Amino acid sequence: MEAIEQLKQEVERTIESQRRCAAQTDALLTECIRAVAGCRAALAEQPPQQAVDAARRAIAGLKVDAKLASATKELHKLVGNMGKGIDRTFCTDIAKAWSGIPAMVPLYDKIVLEHLYHEGSFEVAATLAAEARIEQSEETRQRYLDMHAVLVQIRQQNLGAALQWVEARRAALEPQGEPCSFDFHVHKVGFVQALQRRGRRAALEYGRRHLGRFRRAYLPQLQRLMGCLCFVPDGPGPLPPDALARTPYADLFADEMWDALAERYVVQACALTGQAQSSPLLVAVAAGSVALPTLLKLAAVAGLQQTLELDREGHQQLPVDIPLGREFVFNSIFACPVAREQTTADNPPVMLPCGHCMGKESMLRMAKSMTRSFKCPYCPAEATPLLCKEIHFPPVA
């Protein structure tokens, strides 16, 4: 983003220089026209040769060539710098970042197909599956169909389908008997909708019927819902659109609450069916756009294929880390503080009795045997490998 901002500033400077150059050129042309007009008038009073000589002297005195050259010199320099900036910032030949690995076309087709399912473009997905000869999973397709059927109703501000979806899957949504978060937010929006459309009494009745079982887990939010009732008139009928606009509860009535409910539903539905809540294609493209500048630099220095290394499992990996941001982290990561390497399934993290953690291989190297004691590298405590426990991190929420 910093490179884009710098390029934007260069473009703005170039545009401003072009405007100054155009204004100066217009002024010089106006003076030339005025000088020629004066010479034409002098032809009636002076001999032709004298009038022509006078016109030449007048135009030469304007120094049009020198002034135009001076005005355009800065513009040409800025245009050249802008072109170099574009070349630095944007690279049209992104194929240089390709490592030479054979394209896995069937896998790419399946990723595109899943993206179309995720976006609800089922007719396009059917055409792609037929042309690419992809064996569709009818079960997966039906899951996305069911999800989008409810999603359409939510976007139309109809909660009936969402409530039916929760009731049909309550056992899976509440395995421990605790209220489901999505269920609460559906009824929260239902409370607000009842208040907006039918007034305070209808909202109170809705709250008595549906919100009581959430009081232990969501008491602060329930208190906000009840608090907003103090700012609305006690009467039937819909509320004015700006009834709570200047109150502390205005956010409860924003149109964004339906978008937030739709996002929560997608997360909940995908988690329940084992599907990715974000399109894998969009995630891959977004991550690739972040990593592309580094890949292009590697390709320019030594060629990407020559810089690839093999990890423990024999997979190709880059010689440098490319930070993508927390939004692209889908699993917990632990790096051994001794070896400075990320732990793997073969080299899991272990916790010493003192509470410090390291990689299993580092621990075994320090102990040299399963029964020999070793000193923790971070405190004076001693331990043996038999007393160390493997750590299992939960997935990133």
N, C-alpha and C positions, 0 to 999 in steps of 0.2 A: 504493500500500500504506500510506503514511503516513496518508492520509485515512481508510482503512478502520480503521486502528488507533485513530485518534482517535474515530471513531464507536463503535467497540467499547468504549472507555473510558466514553463518555457513556451507552451502554446499561447498562454495569455500575453506574454511579453511579445511574441511574434505578431499576434493580432493587433496589439496596440501600436507596434512599429509600422505595420502595414497601413493602419489608419492615418498615422502621422505622415507617412510617405505619400499616400493618396491625397491628403489635404494639401501638402506642399506642391505636389504635381499640379493639382487643380489651380492653385494660386499662380504658379509659373505660366501655365497655359493661358490663364486670364490676362496676365500682363502681356504675353506675346500677342494675343488677339487685340488688346488695346493698342499696342505699338503698331501693328499692321493697319488697324483702323485709322490711326493718326497719319500714317504714311499715305494711305489712300486719299485722305482729305488733302494732304499736302501736294498731291499730284496736280490738283487743279490750280494751285498757286505757284508751283515751282517747276523748273524743267524736269523731265522724266529722270534723267541721270542723277540729278541732285536729290530727288525724292527717294530713288532706290538706295543711294549711298546713305541717306539719312535713316532709312529703314534698317539697313544692315548694321549701322552703328547702334541704333536703338536696341535691336535684338541681341547684338554682341554684348552690349552693356548689361543685359539681363543675366548673362553667364548661365544660361539654361543647362548646358551640358555639365558644368561643374556642380551646380546645385543638385541636379538630378542624380549624378553619380554619388554625391555625398549622402543624399537621402536614401538611396537604395543600397548603399554599402552596408549599413547597419542591418537593413532588412534581410539581405542575402546571408549575412553572418548568422542571424537568428534562425533563418530557415534551415541553414546547414546544421546548426546545433540541434534544432528540433528533430531533423531527420536522424541524426546520430542518437538522440534520446529515444526515439521510436524504435530504432534498431536494438538499442540496449534493453529496452523495457519489454518489447514484444518480439517474439521469434516465430515467424510463420512456419519454419521447418521444424515442427515439434517431433518429427519422426526421428530426429537425432537421439531422443530420449529412449527410443526402442532398443532393448538389449539384444535383439536378435533371437529371442525365444520364439519358437513357432507359435502362431496364433491358435488359440483353443476356441475355434469358431462355435462348436456345439455348446460349450460353456457360456460363451458370450450370448448366444441366442437364448439360452435359458434365463440368463440374468435380465435381458431385455424383456422377455416374456413375463418374468415376475414383476418387473417394473410396471408393465402395462396392467397387470392384475392389481398392483398396489394403487395405481392411479384410477382404477375403475374403467379402463378402456378395454372392455371384454371383447368387443367385435374386432378391434385391431389385433388383440392377442390371439383370437381364433384364426385370423388370416395369417399372422406370422407363424403360428404353430403348423398350419397346413402347408405353407410354402417352405418352411425350414424343416419340415418333417420332425417336429418335436412331439414326443409322446407326452400329452398333457395328463397331469394328475387331476382327475375329476374331483377328488376330495379337496385338494388345495384350491382349485378353481371355485368350488362351492363355498369354501370358507371365506374367500374374498368377496363372493357374491353376497353372502349373508352379512358380512361386515359393512359393505357399501350400502346395502338396503337400509340398515339402521343409521348409517352415517348421513344418508340423504334426508332421513326424517329429522335428525338432530339439526341439520343445517336449515331445514324448513321450520325450525322452532316447534317441533312436535316431539314430546317426550314419551309418547306411548310405546313406541318401538324399543326405546332404550330401557324403559321399565320392564317390558316383557323379556328383553334379553337378560337383564339382571336376574329376574325371577327364575328363568329357565336354567341358569348356571350358578345359582346361589351356593350350591354345595361346593363347587370348584372355586368360587370367588371367596368363600368364607370357610376354609378348611378347619380353622381353629375356633369357629364360632364368633370371631370378631367382625364388626361391621366392615363392609367393603368400602374403600375410599371412593371408588367410582359411583357406587350406590348413593353415598352421601351427597356427592356433587350433583347427581341427577335430581335428587329431592331438594337440594339447595336452589337449583335453578327453577324447579317446580314451585317452590315457595315464592320466589321473586316474581315468577310469571303470574301466579295467582294474585299477588299483591298488585301488580301492574294492571291486570285485566279486570279483576273483580273487587278490589279494595281490601281494606285491612281485615274485616271480619272473615273473608274467604281465606286470606293468608293465615290467620290464626287457626282456623279450622284445619287447613292443610298441615300446618305445623304439628297440631295435636295428633293427627292421624299418622304422620310419616316420620317425624323428626325426633320423637322421644327416645328411640333406641340408640341414637347417636350421641346422647348427652355426655357420656363418659369419655368418649374418644375425641369429640369435636366440640367441646363446651365453649371455647372462645369464639368459634365461628357462629355457633348457635346464638350466643349473646349478641353478636353484631346483627344477626338477622332480627332478633327481637328488638334491639335498640332502634333500628330504622323505623319501626312502627310508630315511634313517638313523633316522627316528623311528617306523617301522612294524615290526611283528614279521616275522620271516622264516618264513612258512608259508603254505600255500594257504588259500583261502577268503576270504570278504568281511571287510573291516575293520569294527571297531565304529564306530558313527556318530560318536562323539566321540574317535576315535583320535588325531587331530591338532588337537583343539580348543585345546590350550594350547601349541602350537608356533608358530614364526614362519611356518609354511606353512598355517595354518588357512584363509586366504583362497582357496587353491587348491581347496578342497573345499566351498566355499559353493554353495548352490543357485543363486545369482545368476550362476554361470558359464554356465549354460544360457541365461539371458536375454541375457547379453552376447553369446553366440555367435549367438543368433537375430537380435539387432540388427546384428551384423557381416554376417550373411548377407543381410539385407534391403539394407544399404548396398551390398554387393558385387553382388548380383543386379540392383539398380536401376541401378547404374553401368554394368553390362555391357549392359543392354538399353536404356539411354538414358531410363529413367523416373525420376521424382522419388522420392527415398528417403523423403520425408515427404509426407503427403497435402496437395495444394495447398489444399484446402478448410480443413483444420485450420490451415495456415500463415496463410491469409488471415484467418480468424477471430481467431487469436491476435494478428496484427499489428493488426487493426482494433480489438481491445479495448484495445491500448496507445495507439493514436492517437485513440480516440473522445473522451476528455476535451478534447483540443486542438481537435478538429473541432467539438465542441459549443460551446466558447468562441468560436471564429471565427463560428459561425452566430449566436450570441447577440449578438455585437458588431455585425456588419455584414451578416450573411447569407452563407452559404458560397458561393453562386453569384457574388456580387459580389466576393469576395476571390480567386477563382481567376485565375491568370495563365497565359499561353501561353509554352512553352519554345521552343527553336530549331526543333524539329520540328513545332510547332503543337499539341502536346499540353497539356492543362490540368494545372496544377500548383499546389500551395499556396504562399502567400507566405512561409511559415515552414517551417523544418526540424523534423521530428518524429523524434527519436532513438528507434529501436525496440530497440536492443541488438544485440550481435554475432551472436546466434543467427538474426537475420533478414538478415544480410549474406551474399549468395550470389555476389557478384562483387567483385573488387578495386576499390577506389575511390582515385582520386588527385585531389587538389584543387590547382590551380595556386597556389603561394605568392605570386605577383605579383598575379593578378587575383582571387584568393580565390574562384574558381569551380571546380566539379567539371569535369574534362575529359570530353570526349565522343569519339565516333568521328570527327567532323569537326574536333575540336580535341584531338588526342591529346597525351599527355605526351611530352616530348622531353628527352634528357639532353645536357648540354653536355660538351665535352671535359674540363672540370675535375671532372665528376661530379655537379654540381648539376642539378636537374630543374625544369621549369616547363611550362606549357601552350604549344602550338605558336603560338597566336595572340599570346600575350604575347611570345614570342621574336621573331616577325616584326615586331611593333610596335616592339620595341627596336632591331632591326637595320635596319628600313626597306627593305632590299633583300637578296637572297639572297647577294650577294658582299660586303656591307659588314660590317665587324667591329663587335662591340658588347661591352661589359663585362658580365660576370656580375654580377647584383645582390647576390651573396653573397660574392664573393671578387674579387681583383684580376685574375683571368685573363680573357683576351679570346677570342672565338670568332666564327665566321661560321655562318649557318644551314646551309651545306653540310657543316659538320663536326658538326652536331648529329644525334643518332639518336633515332628514335621508340622508345618503350618499350612493350612488351606484357606485361601482368601475367597470370600464370596464374590460373585460377578459384580461389576460396576453397575450401579443403578442407573 
